[in-house]
């Protein structure tokens, strides 16, 4: 699949809230694929994105449940957050109805998207996070088509 780079930005944890405010208009209503090594900050970035959308309750990684569903008071809609780290075979996603979550215009955030092949959403956004130093990251956002 081809991709087109939209944004590259270096940030620190102190700047993550502002980064997320600039990312949100790009992400809403999209399927968003997160790529980064363990510990790079995928979940941290997603938690801040969801905080910026005025989510009720505690935002946490769905590593064990695979899926967390949140309601945003800001956009008056649901957001789905998947963590595919524990998925060993993509067929496991069929058991939870993964493909149904890809239909429609809701925002779907997918950590460990490299585990997708068959269920790779078309026209998704890709967010790559690179560790540049202990307290600094580089985020790259691109369109997948």
C-alpha positions in Angstrom: 0.0 0.0 0.0 1.1 3.5 -0.7 1.3 6.2 1.9 1.5 10.0 1.8 3.2 11.8 4.6 1.0 14.5 6.2 2.9 15.6 9.3 6.2 15.1 11.1 6.7 16.6 14.5 9.2 16.1 17.3 7.6 16.3 20.8 8.3 15.7 24.5 5.8 14.5 27.1 5.3 18.2 28.2 4.1 19.0 24.6 1.8 16.0 24.1 -1.4 17.8 24.9 -0.8 20.4 22.2 0.3 17.7 19.8 -2.9 15.9 20.3 -5.0 19.0 19.7 -3.3 19.4 16.4 -3.7 15.7 15.5 -7.4 15.4 16.4 -8.8 17.1 13.3 -6.9 14.6 11.1 -8.0 11.6 13.1 -11.7 12.0 13.8 -13.9 9.5 11.9 -10.8 7.6 10.7 -9.2 4.2 11.2 -5.9 5.1 12.8 -3.0 2.6 12.8 -0.3 3.0 15.4 3.2 1.7 14.7 6.0 2.0 17.3 8.3 -0.1 19.4 7.4 -1.2 22.9 7.7 1.7 25.2 7.6 4.4 22.6 4.4 5.9 23.8 1.5 4.6 21.7 -0.8 4.3 24.7 0.3 7.6 26.2 -0.5 9.4 23.0 -3.9 7.7 22.7 -4.7 8.5 26.3 -4.1 12.1 25.7 -6.1 12.1 22.5 -9.0 10.6 24.4 -8.6 13.1 27.3 -8.8 15.9 24.7 -12.1 14.5 23.5 -13.6 14.6 27.0 -14.0 10.9 27.6 -15.8 9.8 30.8 -13.9 7.4 33.0 -10.3 6.0 33.1 -8.6 5.6 29.8 -6.3 2.5 29.8 -4.7 0.2 27.3 -6.9 -2.7 26.2 -4.0 -5.1 26.2 -5.9 -7.9 27.9 -9.4 -7.0 26.7 -8.2 -6.2 23.2 -10.9 -3.5 22.9 -12.0 -0.5 24.9 -15.0 1.5 23.9 -15.3 5.2 25.0 -18.0 7.8 24.6 -16.7 11.3 23.8 -18.8 14.2 25.1 -16.8 16.4 22.8 -18.0 14.7 19.5 -21.0 12.9 21.0 -19.9 9.6 19.5 -18.1 6.4 20.4 -14.4 5.8 19.9 -12.9 2.3 19.7 -9.4 1.6 21.0 -7.8 -1.8 20.0 -4.6 -3.2 21.3 -3.5 -6.1 19.1 -0.3 -7.0 21.0 -1.7 -10.3 22.3 -3.2 -11.4 18.9 -1.3 -14.3 17.6 -3.4 -15.0 14.5 -5.4 -12.5 12.7 -8.4 -15.0 12.6 -8.8 -14.3 16.4 -10.2 -10.9 15.4 -13.1 -12.5 13.7 -14.2 -13.8 17.1 -14.6 -10.3 18.5 -16.3 -8.9 15.3 -13.3 -6.7 14.5 -14.4 -6.1 10.9 -17.7 -4.6 12.1 -15.8 -1.9 13.9 -14.1 -0.9 10.7 -17.5 -0.1 9.1 -18.9 3.4 9.3 -17.3 6.7 10.2 -16.4 6.2 13.8 -12.9 6.8 15.0 -11.0 3.5 15.5 -7.5 3.6 17.1 -5.4 0.4 16.6 -2.2 -0.2 18.5 0.2 -2.9 17.1 -1.4 -2.5 13.6 1.5 -4.5 12.1 -0.4 -7.6 13.2 -3.1 -6.8 10.6 -3.0 -8.1 7.0 -6.4 -9.3 5.9 -8.3 -6.7 8.1 -6.0 -3.8 7.1 -8.5 -0.9 6.6 -8.4 1.1 3.4 -7.9 4.8 3.6 -6.5 4.6 7.1 -4.2 7.0 8.8 -0.8 5.7 10.0 0.9 7.2 13.1 4.5 6.1 13.5 6.3 7.0 16.8 10.0 7.0 16.9 12.1 7.3 20.0 14.6 10.0 19.5 15.8 10.3 23.1 14.7 9.4 26.6 12.2 12.2 26.8 11.7 13.0 23.1 9.7 11.3 20.3 9.1 12.0 16.6 5.6 11.4 15.3 4.9 10.8 11.6 1.3 10.9 10.3 0.5 9.6 6.8 -2.5 8.6 4.7 -2.7 5.0 3.7 -4.3 4.3 0.3 
